[in-house]
Amino acid sequence: MHLAGFAPAFALSLCDSEYARKPPVPIASGVSGKTKKNLQQMDYIIKDEKLELIYEHGKGAWTYHLRIPNSKNIEGKWGDIKVSGFIDNFKIEARNLAPIKGEDKMLSINSEIRKAINKKGGDFVTVTLYLLSNKERITEKQILETFKESEVLKAFEKLNEEEKNEIFDSIISQTNEEKQIKIIVKYIDKLSKQND
């Protein structure tokens, strides 16, 4: 498996599984940086919250952005504070929150996202975001590679988009490596039964 950086426990969990066909390789650790230890255990920053898509002319990449409520106490410099989640059911991954001294953080909303959600400045969007730990990041691509090597990718691909997103979210949102491992193994088991 292409699971670089995952602890040996993950390798053992998958090797012990009757669904593993090849020896695992650990998952890449992800982007480096420092985040306060207490924030590494934080799940959701916001969940299903309505926020205004703010338009400020002449701000470059920040012309369209969201202000993320209750985020001003999250410590870290630019590049340290990464979030994943959904904006109006559009999945975003490992996006930077811009730190602003003494204020709530900003999340830039680029043209790709605006086109996908069909919103403009002044419109409201439904936002769910969770803070990524710098130590345990796993991507959708790595999850798919794990499913492929465990021979459950075809069963996964038969699921509808909502079910796929639920699986990705339940794995990626886990606060530590051990929880991610348990969820991945659970889904490998469940998907393998759908292959029968």
N, CA, C and O of each residue as an XYZ file, in Angstrom:
784
protein
N       0.828     -1.179      0.000
C       0.000      0.000      0.000
C       0.863      1.229      0.000
O       2.013      1.192      0.438
N       0.327      2.299     -0.480
C       1.057      3.556     -0.492
C       0.631      4.362      0.720
O      -0.079      5.358      0.588
N       1.055      3.942      1.881
C       0.647      4.570      3.115
C       1.869      5.001      3.912
O       2.057      4.563      5.047
N       2.693      5.851      3.330
C       3.951      6.269      3.946
C       3.697      7.092      5.192
O       2.817      7.952      5.185
N       4.430      6.858      6.246
C       4.348      7.652      7.450
C       3.335      7.127      8.451
O       3.324      7.573      9.598
N       2.489      6.200      8.052
C       1.555      5.623      9.004
C       2.325      4.688      9.909
O       3.302      4.063      9.496
N       1.888      4.603     11.109
C       2.579      3.798     12.114
C       2.541      2.324     11.759
O       1.673      1.884     11.004
N       3.484      1.555     12.304
C       3.491      0.116     12.065
C       2.166     -0.548     12.426
O       1.824     -1.591     11.869
N       1.413      0.051     13.358
C       0.121     -0.529     13.735
C      -0.787     -0.638     12.525
O      -1.536     -1.605     12.385
N      -0.719      0.365     11.644
C      -1.549      0.332     10.439
C      -1.120     -0.830      9.561
O      -1.953     -1.573      9.043
N       0.183     -0.977      9.399
C       0.690     -2.072      8.577
C       0.230     -3.409      9.151
O      -0.192     -4.296      8.409
N       0.312     -3.549     10.464
C      -0.109     -4.802     11.081
C      -1.601     -5.016     10.928
O      -2.041     -6.130     10.643
N      -2.398     -3.946     11.117
C      -3.849     -4.066     10.997
C      -4.234     -4.566      9.629
O      -5.080     -5.452      9.502
N      -3.620     -4.006      8.598
C      -3.983     -4.395      7.244
C      -3.405     -5.750      6.875
O      -4.035     -6.513      6.143
N      -2.202     -6.061      7.376
C      -1.611     -7.369      7.071
C      -2.418     -8.474      7.727
O      -2.565     -9.559      7.165
N      -2.945     -8.200      8.923
C      -3.741     -9.200      9.618
C      -5.106     -9.368      8.969
O      -5.765    -10.392      9.149
N      -5.522     -8.367      8.220
C      -6.826     -8.414      7.570
C      -6.802     -9.425      6.438
O      -5.825     -9.522      5.696
N      -7.884    -10.172      6.314
C      -7.956    -11.152      5.226
C      -8.078    -10.469      3.877
O      -7.981    -11.122      2.838
N      -8.294     -9.146      3.884
C      -8.506     -8.422      2.634
C      -7.221     -7.848      2.068
O      -7.189     -7.417      0.915
N      -6.167     -7.837      2.860
C      -4.902     -7.289      2.376
C      -4.240     -8.302      1.452
O      -4.158     -9.489      1.765
N      -3.773     -7.816      0.314
C      -3.151     -8.706     -0.665
C      -1.653     -8.463     -0.793
O      -0.908     -9.338     -1.234
N      -1.216     -7.266     -0.402
C       0.197     -6.912     -0.514
C       0.644     -6.315      0.802
O      -0.180     -5.800      1.557
N       1.939     -6.375      1.094
C       2.399     -5.732      2.319
C       2.269     -4.216      2.201
O       2.545     -3.654      1.141
N       1.853     -3.548      3.278
C       1.649     -2.111      3.226
C       2.943     -1.319      3.237
O       3.975     -1.772      3.730
N       2.853     -0.138      2.684
C       3.921      0.847      2.736
C       3.309      2.039      3.454
O       2.176      2.400      3.135
N       3.994      2.677      4.415
C       3.385      3.748      5.200
C       2.934      4.969      4.376
O       3.463      5.204      3.290
N       1.947      5.758      4.891
C       1.394      6.952      4.219
C       2.254      8.186      4.478
O       2.800      8.352      5.569
N       2.370      9.042      3.480
C       3.155     10.276      3.616
C       2.580     11.142      4.724
O       1.364     11.223      4.898
N       3.449     11.772      5.455
C       3.032     12.541      6.615
C       2.261     13.794      6.269
O       1.492     14.271      7.104
N       2.422     14.339      5.106
C       1.714     15.556      4.749
C       2.590     16.772      4.922
O       3.808     16.665      5.065
N       1.970     17.905      4.909
C       2.665     19.180      4.952
C       3.238     19.407      6.343
O       2.585     19.125      7.348
N       4.473     19.924      6.396
C       5.083     20.184      7.695
C       4.561     21.495      8.267
O       3.951     22.292      7.554
N       4.797     21.711      9.529
C       4.357     22.935     10.187
C       4.030     22.649     11.636
O       4.018     21.497     12.070
N       3.758     23.738     12.398
C       3.464     23.570     13.820
C       2.062     24.081     14.116
O       1.675     25.161     13.671
N       1.323     23.309     14.856
C       0.015     23.718     15.347
C      -0.010     23.355     16.821
O       0.519     22.317     17.217
N      -0.607     24.185     17.616
C      -0.650     23.910     19.046
C      -1.211     22.519     19.320
O      -2.157     22.075     18.669
N      -0.614     21.843     20.291
C      -0.983     20.459     20.583
C      -2.468     20.320     20.900
O      -3.101     19.356     20.469
N      -3.030     21.263     21.644
C      -4.441     21.135     21.999
C      -5.347     21.280     20.782
O      -6.465     20.765     20.798
N      -4.912     21.949     19.748
C      -5.728     22.095     18.548
C      -5.658     20.863     17.670
O      -6.535     20.657     16.831
N      -4.629     20.033     17.844
C      -4.518     18.822     17.038
C      -5.666     17.869     17.343
O      -5.983     17.003     16.528
N      -6.291     18.018     18.507
C      -7.373     17.128     18.877
C      -8.732     17.725     18.542
O      -9.759     17.094     18.793
N      -8.758     18.916     17.988
C     -10.002     19.583     17.639
C     -10.606     18.932     16.406
O      -9.900     18.688     15.428
N     -11.882     18.651     16.437
C     -12.549     18.082     15.279
C     -13.008     19.210     14.361
O     -12.232     19.697     13.539
N     -14.235     19.616     14.494
C     -14.788     20.630     13.603
C     -14.590     22.032     14.158
O     -14.800     22.281     15.345
N     -14.183     22.940     13.282
C     -14.133     24.351     13.647
C     -15.554     24.891     13.544
O     -16.043     25.564     14.451
N     -16.208     24.586     12.425
C     -17.621     24.923     12.238
C     -18.288     23.771     11.497
O     -17.648     23.055     10.727
N     -19.574     23.607     11.739
C     -20.302     22.514     11.091
C     -21.659     23.027     10.623
O     -22.464     23.517     11.415
N     -21.897     22.901      9.306
C     -23.168     23.303      8.683
C     -23.583     24.721      9.077
O     -24.743     24.973      9.404
N     -22.620     25.640      9.040
C     -22.898     27.025      9.409
C     -23.042     27.886      8.155
O     -22.286     27.741      7.195
N     -24.029     28.785      8.185
C     -24.261     29.705      7.066
C     -23.316     30.899      7.215
O     -23.339     31.603      8.225
N     -22.479     31.116      6.181
C     -21.547     32.241      6.184
C     -21.704     33.030      4.896
O     -22.047     32.481      3.850
N     -21.448     34.323      4.991
C     -21.523     35.172      3.802
C     -20.228     35.071      3.004
O     -19.133     35.133      3.563
N     -20.369     34.917      1.695
C     -19.226     34.964      0.790
C     -18.908     36.445      0.585
O     -19.651     37.161     -0.085
N     -17.811     36.887      1.163
C     -17.455     38.311      1.170
C     -16.667     38.656     -0.087
O     -15.756     37.932     -0.488
N     -17.040     39.780     -0.701
C     -16.327     40.298     -1.872
C     -15.692     41.622     -1.472
O     -16.389     42.535     -1.028
N     -14.367     41.735     -1.626
C     -13.647     42.990     -1.388
C     -12.754     43.241     -2.588
O     -11.741     42.564     -2.769
N     -13.125     44.208     -3.403
C     -12.402     44.515     -4.641
C     -10.928     44.825     -4.356
O     -10.597     45.517     -3.394
N     -10.053     44.294     -5.218
C      -8.632     44.624     -5.164
C      -7.826     43.873     -4.127
O      -6.713     44.292     -3.809
N      -8.335     42.792     -3.593
C      -7.601     42.047     -2.567
C      -6.887     40.819     -3.118
O      -6.478     39.951     -2.346
N      -6.728     40.729     -4.433
C      -6.016     39.597     -5.036
C      -6.716     38.285     -4.754
O      -7.916     38.149     -4.995
N      -5.963     37.311     -4.239
C      -6.525     35.995     -3.941
C      -7.611     36.067     -2.866
O      -8.404     35.137     -2.714
N      -7.643     37.167     -2.129
C      -8.603     37.322     -1.035
C      -9.800     38.177     -1.435
O     -10.579     38.582     -0.572
N      -9.962     38.462     -2.739
C     -11.111     39.250     -3.195
C     -12.410     38.591     -2.738
O     -13.318     39.269     -2.257
N     -12.497     37.262     -2.890
C     -13.642     36.500     -2.381
C     -13.137     35.637     -1.236
O     -12.182     34.875     -1.393
N     -13.780     35.762     -0.092
C     -13.331     34.982      1.059
C     -14.465     34.778      2.060
O     -15.527     35.394      1.970
N     -14.202     33.900      3.007
C     -15.099     33.676      4.135
C     -14.348     34.041      5.402
O     -13.148     33.791      5.511
N     -15.046     34.628      6.355
C     -14.503     34.823      7.703
C     -14.988     33.639      8.523
O     -16.190     33.388      8.608
N     -14.066     32.921      9.120
C     -14.406     31.708      9.857
C     -14.611     32.060     11.333
O     -13.651     32.374     12.036
N     -15.862     32.008     11.802
C     -16.151     32.415     13.183
C     -15.418     31.558     14.210
O     -15.145     30.378     13.992
N     -15.111     32.199     15.341
C     -14.457     31.523     16.472
C     -13.099     30.927     16.116
O     -12.674     29.941     16.717
N     -12.420     31.524     15.140
C     -11.116     30.985     14.732
C      -9.947     31.875     15.144
O      -8.793     31.523     14.901
N     -10.225     33.020     15.763
C      -9.123     33.942     16.055
C      -8.139     33.399     17.082
O      -6.992     33.844     17.126
N      -8.563     32.447     17.907
C      -7.657     31.891     18.921
C      -6.861     30.688     18.435
O      -6.076     30.119     19.193
N      -7.053     30.297     17.183
C      -6.250     29.212     16.617
C      -4.889     29.801     16.267
O      -4.788     30.703     15.436
N      -3.853     29.287     16.903
C      -2.526     29.854     16.705
C      -1.790     29.182     15.557
O      -1.956     27.990     15.297
N      -0.980     29.970     14.886
C      -0.153     29.454     13.808
C       0.081     30.527     12.766
O      -0.727     31.440     12.597
N       1.196     30.405     12.074
C       1.513     31.365     11.020
C       0.971     30.856      9.688
O       0.428     29.754      9.612
N       1.122     31.661      8.644
C       0.654     31.284      7.320
C       1.234     29.922      6.928
O       2.437     29.698      7.056
N       0.391     29.030      6.461
C       0.812     27.700      6.046
C       0.678     26.653      7.137
O       0.685     25.455      6.855
N       0.554     27.099      8.392
C       0.416     26.161      9.511
C      -1.026     25.734      9.743
O      -1.279     24.633     10.231
N      -1.967     26.598      9.397
C      -3.369     26.354      9.726
C      -4.089     25.885      8.471
O      -4.437     26.684      7.602
N      -4.304     24.584      8.391
C      -4.958     24.004      7.216
C      -6.271     23.360      7.623
O      -6.396     22.759      8.690
N      -7.249     23.506      6.732
C      -8.569     22.939      6.984
C      -9.038     22.145      5.773
O      -8.595     22.374      4.647
N      -9.931     21.222      6.024
C     -10.652     20.511      4.976
C     -12.119     20.537      5.356
O     -12.474     20.838      6.496
N     -12.970     20.216      4.385
C     -14.398     20.194      4.671
C     -15.217     20.420      3.423
O     -14.849     19.994      2.328
N     -16.356     21.112      3.608
C     -17.290     21.340      2.507
C     -17.799     22.770      2.519
O     -18.040     23.358      3.573
N     -17.957     23.316      1.314
C     -18.644     24.588      1.119
C     -19.787     24.279      0.168
O     -19.556     23.969     -1.001
N     -21.022     24.360      0.660
C     -22.196     23.978     -0.141
C     -21.989     22.633     -0.833
O     -22.224     22.525     -2.036
N     -21.564     21.632     -0.119
C     -21.334     20.271     -0.636
C     -20.168     20.160     -1.610
O     -19.970     19.096     -2.199
N     -19.391     21.222     -1.800
C     -18.172     21.153     -2.606
C     -17.026     20.853     -1.649
O     -16.773     21.615     -0.716
N     -16.340     19.751     -1.881
C     -15.280     19.305     -0.973
C     -14.009     20.120     -1.186
O     -13.553     20.294     -2.316
N     -13.446     20.616     -0.092
C     -12.143     21.288     -0.141
C     -11.187     20.500      0.748
O     -11.588     19.932      1.764
N      -9.920     20.474      0.350
C      -8.925     19.719      1.109
C      -7.671     20.544      1.347
O      -7.168     21.213      0.444
N      -7.177     20.486      2.576
C      -5.895     21.081      2.970
C      -5.745     22.512      2.470
O      -4.753     22.856      1.827
N      -6.742     23.342      2.773
C      -6.714     24.755      2.386
C      -6.196     25.584      3.555
O      -6.499     25.302      4.715
N      -5.408     26.611      3.235
C      -4.851     27.481      4.265
C      -5.888     28.463      4.787
O      -6.662     29.041      4.025
N      -5.886     28.639      6.105
C      -6.620     29.745      6.708
C      -5.614     30.869      6.904
O      -4.502     30.642      7.380
N      -6.006     32.070      6.538
C      -5.107     33.216      6.680
C      -5.235     33.793      8.080
O      -6.318     34.212      8.489
N      -4.124     33.814      8.817
C      -4.170     34.400     10.149
C      -4.203     35.923     10.075
O      -3.446     36.535      9.321
N      -5.084     36.525     10.862
C      -5.178     37.978     10.959
C      -5.148     38.295     12.447
O      -6.017     37.850     13.196
N      -4.157     39.057     12.874
C      -3.940     39.301     14.302
C      -5.203     39.844     14.977
O      -5.748     40.878     14.589
N      -5.645     39.105     16.003
C      -6.781     39.540     16.804
C      -8.140     39.394     16.132
O      -9.145     39.836     16.689
N      -8.198     38.787     14.950
C      -9.472     38.634     14.240
C      -9.649     37.188     13.803
O      -8.710     36.392     13.825
N     -10.893     36.865     13.400
C     -11.151     35.535     12.859
C     -10.377     35.341     11.563
O     -10.138     36.290     10.817
N      -9.993     34.100     11.307
C      -9.219     33.754     10.106
C     -10.081     33.870      8.849
O     -11.311     33.847      8.904
N      -9.388     33.997      7.711
C     -10.063     34.084      6.416
C      -9.721     32.855      5.589
O      -8.621     32.310      5.677
N     -10.696     32.430      4.778
C     -10.506     31.339      3.831
C     -10.801     31.889      2.446
O     -11.925     32.303      2.162
N      -9.790     31.893      1.582
C      -9.946     32.379      0.212
C     -10.857     31.433     -0.568
O     -10.741     30.213     -0.455
N     -11.765     32.007     -1.359
C     -12.680     31.209     -2.182
C     -12.365     31.527     -3.640
O     -12.781     32.560     -4.165
N     -11.626     30.630     -4.284
C     -11.167     30.877     -5.653
C     -12.279     30.648     -6.675
O     -13.379     30.218     -6.326
N     -11.981     30.940     -7.935
C     -12.993     30.843     -8.994
C     -13.488     29.412     -9.182
O     -14.659     29.206     -9.499
N     -12.618     28.422     -8.992
C     -13.044     27.022     -9.124
C     -14.171     26.705     -8.140
O     -15.177     26.098     -8.507
N     -13.989     27.123     -6.895
C     -15.008     26.873     -5.871
C     -16.267     27.676     -6.181
O     -17.375     27.144     -6.109
N     -16.103     28.963     -6.528
C     -17.278     29.805     -6.812
C     -18.098     29.250     -7.967
O     -19.328     29.261     -7.918
N     -17.423     28.765     -9.009
C     -18.151     28.175    -10.146
C     -18.879     26.910     -9.722
O     -20.025     26.690    -10.114
N     -18.222     26.077     -8.923
C     -18.820     24.804     -8.495
C     -20.059     25.017     -7.627
O     -21.028     24.264     -7.725
N     -20.023     26.043     -6.778
C     -21.162     26.290     -5.884
C     -22.134     27.313     -6.465
O     -23.220     27.527     -5.925
N     -21.732     27.944     -7.577
C     -22.581     28.922     -8.272
C     -23.013     30.063     -7.343
O     -24.194     30.399     -7.253
N     -22.023     30.651     -6.653
C     -22.295     31.753     -5.726
C     -21.386     32.928     -6.047
O     -20.311     32.775     -6.628
N     -21.860     34.122     -5.642
C     -21.090     35.355     -5.835
C     -21.035     36.106     -4.509
O     -21.670     35.708     -3.533
N     -20.274     37.194     -4.485
C     -20.156     37.997     -3.282
C     -21.515     38.408     -2.750
O     -22.391     38.812     -3.514
N     -21.694     38.306     -1.434
C     -22.955     38.653     -0.794
C     -23.877     37.458     -0.590
O     -24.789     37.513      0.235
N     -23.647     36.376     -1.334
C     -24.454     35.159     -1.165
C     -24.010     34.423      0.102
O     -22.891     34.597      0.583
N     -24.908     33.608      0.619
C     -24.574     32.802      1.792
C     -24.310     31.365      1.378
O     -24.949     30.833      0.470
N     -23.352     30.748      2.063
C     -22.975     29.363      1.785
C     -23.015     28.575      3.096
O     -22.877     29.142      4.180
N     -23.204     27.270      2.977
C     -23.177     26.390      4.147
C     -21.779     25.794      4.242
O     -21.289     25.177      3.295
N     -21.142     25.985      5.393
C     -19.732     25.626      5.544
C     -19.532     24.646      6.701
O     -20.065     24.829      7.796
N     -18.752     23.607      6.427
C     -18.281     22.669      7.444
C     -16.774     22.562      7.266
O     -16.295     22.209      6.188
N     -16.027     22.868      8.322
C     -14.565     22.811      8.258
C     -14.011     22.121      9.489
O     -14.524     22.288     10.596
N     -12.964     21.348      9.285
C     -12.239     20.784     10.413
C     -10.761     21.070     10.224
O     -10.248     21.105      9.105
N     -10.098     21.272     11.341
C      -8.678     21.594     11.358
C      -7.872     20.333     11.121
O      -8.132     19.296     11.731
N      -6.900     20.423     10.240
C      -6.022     19.282      9.982
C      -4.841     19.329     10.930
O      -4.253     20.385     11.163
N      -4.509     18.192     11.462
C      -3.309     18.056     12.267
C      -2.137     17.963     11.310
O      -2.226     17.292     10.281
N      -1.060     18.616     11.630
C       0.111     18.559     10.755
C       0.793     17.200     10.789
O       1.583     16.885      9.898
N       0.503     16.394     11.796
C       1.178     15.106     11.915
C       0.473     13.999     11.158
O       1.128     13.110     10.615
N      -0.852     14.036     11.112
C      -1.583     12.910     10.550
C      -2.517     13.353      9.443
O      -3.728     13.441      9.650
N      -1.985     13.624      8.301
C      -2.818     13.988      7.162
C      -2.851     12.846      6.178
O      -1.817     12.270      5.842
N      -4.017     12.528      5.728
C      -4.177     11.508      4.706
C      -5.067     12.119      3.632
O      -6.014     12.840      3.945
N      -4.775     11.841      2.395
C      -5.541     12.426      1.295
C      -6.506     11.403      0.712
O      -6.388     10.202      0.956
N      -7.458     11.902     -0.061
C      -8.391     11.016     -0.753
C      -7.627     10.063     -1.672
O      -7.974      8.888     -1.788
N      -6.589     10.579     -2.322
C      -5.796      9.742     -3.231
C      -5.183      8.560     -2.483
O      -5.202      7.434     -2.981
N      -4.647      8.808     -1.302
C      -4.043      7.738     -0.513
C      -5.090      6.730     -0.049
O      -4.821      5.531      0.014
N      -6.273      7.217      0.272
C      -7.356      6.311      0.663
C      -7.734      5.426     -0.517
O      -7.919      4.219     -0.361
N      -7.849      6.033     -1.703
C      -8.197      5.264     -2.904
C      -7.131      4.214     -3.223
O      -7.460      3.093     -3.610
N      -5.849      4.577     -3.059
C      -4.767      3.614     -3.293
C      -4.862      2.445     -2.313
O      -4.631      1.294     -2.681
N      -5.201      2.752     -1.070
C      -5.370      1.702     -0.069
C      -6.514      0.776     -0.456
O      -6.385     -0.445     -0.367
N      -7.636      1.354     -0.886
C      -8.783      0.549     -1.320
C      -8.422     -0.304     -2.534
O      -8.836     -1.459     -2.631
N      -7.651      0.267     -3.454
C      -7.262     -0.473     -4.658
C      -6.418     -1.690     -4.290
O      -6.676     -2.801     -4.755
N      -5.425     -1.472     -3.463
C      -4.530     -2.564     -3.096
C      -5.197     -3.590     -2.187
O      -4.736     -4.726     -2.080
N      -6.271     -3.190     -1.539
C      -7.037     -4.129     -0.712
C      -8.180     -4.748     -1.512
O      -9.017     -5.473     -0.974
N      -8.192     -4.447     -2.799
C      -9.156     -4.993     -3.756
C     -10.607     -4.673     -3.420
O     -11.491     -5.514     -3.588
N     -10.848     -3.450     -2.943
C     -12.220     -3.014     -2.670
C     -12.573     -1.730     -3.428
O     -13.645     -1.161     -3.223
N     -11.671     -1.278     -4.301
C     -11.900     -0.026     -5.022
C     -13.140     -0.099     -5.912
O     -13.897      0.868     -5.995
N     -13.354     -1.230     -6.574
C     -14.526     -1.359     -7.456
C     -15.824     -1.223     -6.671
O     -16.768     -0.584     -7.137
N     -15.876     -1.812     -5.499
C     -17.067     -1.684     -4.644
C     -17.248     -0.234     -4.213
O     -18.371      0.269     -4.174
N     -16.140      0.441     -3.888
C     -16.205      1.851     -3.500
C     -16.734      2.702     -4.650
O     -17.572      3.579     -4.442
N     -16.246      2.445     -5.862
C     -16.642      3.240     -7.026
C     -18.117      3.073     -7.376
O     -18.681      3.925     -8.062
N     -18.748      2.004     -6.925
C     -20.179      1.790     -7.180
C     -21.063      2.638     -6.262
O     -22.259      2.784     -6.516
N     -20.484      3.191     -5.205
C     -21.246      4.018     -4.271
C     -21.601      5.349     -4.917
O     -20.924      5.792     -5.845
N     -22.667      5.991     -4.428
C     -22.994      7.324     -4.939
C     -22.047      8.353     -4.310
O     -21.338      8.048     -3.351
N     -22.045      9.564     -4.856
C     -21.093     10.598     -4.412
C     -21.238     10.923     -2.931
O     -20.242     11.148     -2.243
N     -22.464     10.948     -2.440
C     -22.688     11.259     -1.029
C     -22.057     10.192     -0.127
O     -21.440     10.516      0.888
N     -22.216      8.926     -0.503
C     -21.624      7.835      0.280
C     -20.098      7.896      0.233
O     -19.434      7.678      1.247
N     -19.538      8.194     -0.949
C     -18.081      8.313     -1.075
C     -17.562      9.445     -0.194
O     -16.587      9.273      0.538
N     -18.222     10.614     -0.267
C     -17.793     11.759      0.538
C     -17.892     11.461      2.028
O     -17.047     11.898      2.811
N     -18.921     10.720      2.419
C     -19.080     10.352      3.826
C     -17.906      9.482      4.290
O     -17.397      9.659      5.397
N     -17.483      8.549      3.445
C     -16.338      7.693      3.785
C     -15.065      8.528      3.893
O     -14.329      8.417      4.873
N     -14.803      9.371      2.878
C     -13.607     10.221      2.927
C     -13.617     11.079      4.187
O     -12.622     11.149      4.908
N     -14.758     11.735      4.446
C     -14.861     12.642      5.582
C     -14.655     11.904      6.900
O     -13.982     12.409      7.798
N     -15.235     10.707      7.017
C     -15.110      9.979      8.281
C     -13.666      9.550      8.544
O     -13.262      9.424      9.700
N     -12.890      9.326      7.491
C     -11.476      8.955      7.660
C     -10.621     10.199      7.896
O      -9.859     10.261      8.861
N     -10.752     11.188      7.012
C      -9.892     12.375      7.063
C     -10.119     13.191      8.329
O      -9.178     13.791      8.851
N     -11.353     13.223      8.833
C     -11.668     14.064      9.988
C     -11.201     13.479     11.316
O     -11.287     14.152     12.343
N     -10.714     12.252     11.321
C     -10.255     11.650     12.580
C      -9.072     12.432     13.131
O      -8.223     12.912     12.380
N      -9.031     12.551     14.446
C      -8.037     13.411     15.080
C      -6.679     12.761     15.268
O      -5.704     13.446     15.578
N      -6.599     11.450     15.086
C      -5.281     10.832     15.207
C      -5.176      9.613     14.308
O      -6.166      9.104     13.782
N      -3.955      9.171     14.155
C      -3.611      8.076     13.259
C      -4.330      6.777     13.615
O      -4.815      6.068     12.733
N      -4.394      6.471     14.898
C      -5.025      5.219     15.332
C      -6.494      5.170     14.916
O      -6.985      4.138     14.458
N      -7.188      6.296     15.081
C      -8.600      6.348     14.685
C      -8.743      6.218     13.173
O      -9.661      5.551     12.696
N      -7.843      6.850     12.410
C      -7.879      6.731     10.949
C      -7.714      5.272     10.532
O      -8.418      4.790      9.644
N      -6.793      4.582     11.166
C      -6.530      3.173     10.854
C      -7.789      2.339     11.071
O      -8.172      1.544     10.213
N      -8.429      2.528     12.229
C      -9.630      1.749     12.544
C     -10.730      1.989     11.516
O     -11.400      1.049     11.088
N     -10.916      3.241     11.121
C     -11.977      3.571     10.161
C     -11.644      2.986      8.787
O     -12.526      2.443      8.122
N     -10.389      3.088      8.355
C      -9.996      2.531      7.051
C     -10.234      1.022      7.029
O     -10.807      0.496      6.075
N      -9.797      0.333      8.074
C      -9.971     -1.120      8.137
C     -11.458     -1.473      8.155
O     -11.876     -2.442      7.521
N     -12.255     -0.686      8.882
C     -13.704     -0.923      8.927
C     -14.308     -0.843      7.525
O     -15.120     -1.685      7.140
N     -13.900      0.189      6.759
C     -14.456      0.350      5.411
C     -13.930     -0.716      4.447
O     -14.662     -1.155      3.559
N     -12.684     -1.133      4.607
C     -12.166     -2.224      3.764
C     -13.007     -3.478      4.002
O     -13.385     -4.172      3.057
N     -13.290     -3.758      5.264
C     -14.112     -4.919      5.609
C     -15.513     -4.794      5.002
O     -16.015     -5.729      4.378
N     -16.128     -3.641      5.191
C     -17.493     -3.415      4.685
C     -17.544     -3.505      3.159
O     -18.434     -4.147      2.602
N     -16.589     -2.862      2.485
C     -16.570     -2.861      1.018
C     -16.259     -4.247      0.460
O     -16.764     -4.619     -0.600
N     -15.430     -5.011      1.169
C     -15.099     -6.354      0.672
C     -16.334     -7.249      0.678
O     -16.466     -8.128     -0.173
N     -17.230     -7.033      1.624
C     -18.474     -7.811      1.681
C     -19.394     -7.455      0.520
O     -20.189     -8.284      0.078
N     -19.288     -6.220      0.024
C     -20.093     -5.800     -1.131
C     -19.543     -6.388     -2.423
O     -20.255     -6.472     -3.424
N     -18.268     -6.797     -2.402
C     -17.647     -7.424     -3.582
C     -18.175     -8.832     -3.813
O     -18.149     -9.337     -4.935
N     -18.659     -9.471     -2.732
C     -19.106    -10.872     -2.833
C     -20.354    -11.020     -3.677
O     -20.851    -12.132     -3.856
